[in-house]
């Protein structure tokens, strides 16, 4: 009976550890990102986004994106979904969004399938933190 109780406690602790790890992994990944590799990965973003001047293209400028409320840059026609998302762009929210934009903000106009690789996302976010201040 003691063995069964131990197994239940051990499984519960394991589940808790996995759950906690899943909530802190995006922030940890973004902090350890490689901006040089992120620049290479982010090159595909430049077809639609400006990084430095604040000009809008097919997509909004990413200048100053970290800390900005989603859907708030003047001069860009955001989807209603983005404007009402309540998202503020942080390394964590960018990580989730870049993984699958249409899943994170249903109704977004961003026609990009996403970056499934966590390292690529962390690297892009590290690059954005440097390049878009």
C-alpha positions, 0 to 999 in steps of 0.5 A, a space after each residue: 500500500 505504501 508503494 502505491 501511495 508513493 507512486 501516486 505522489 511521485 506521479 503528481 510531483 512529476 506532473 507538476 514539474 512538467 507543468 511548471 517547466 512548460 510555463 517558464 520554457 518560453 522566457 528561458 528560451 528567449 533569454 538564451 537566444 542567438 541574435 546572429 542566427 535570429 537575424 538570418 531566420 528573421 530575414 523572411 519577416 522583412 518581406 512584410 515588416 520594417 524593423 527600423 524606420 517605423 514604416 508600415 508595409 504589408 505588415 506593421 513596423 516591428 520597431 519598438 515591438 517589445 512592450 507594445 500593445 498588439 494592434 496599436 501602431 498608428 497607421 496600420 490597418 490591423 484586424 479586429 482580432 488583433 486590435 481586441 486581443 489584449 496582447 502586449 508583445 513580450 518575449 513570451 507572447 512573441 514566442 507563442 505567437 510566432 509558433 502559430 500566429 493563427 492559433 494564438 490570435 484567431 482572425 489575424 491577417 498575418 499570413 505566416 504558418 509560424 516557426 515550429 522550432 523553439 530555438 528559431 523563435 528564441 533566436 528571432 526574439 533575441 534579434 528583435 530585442 536588439 534590432 528594434 529598440 
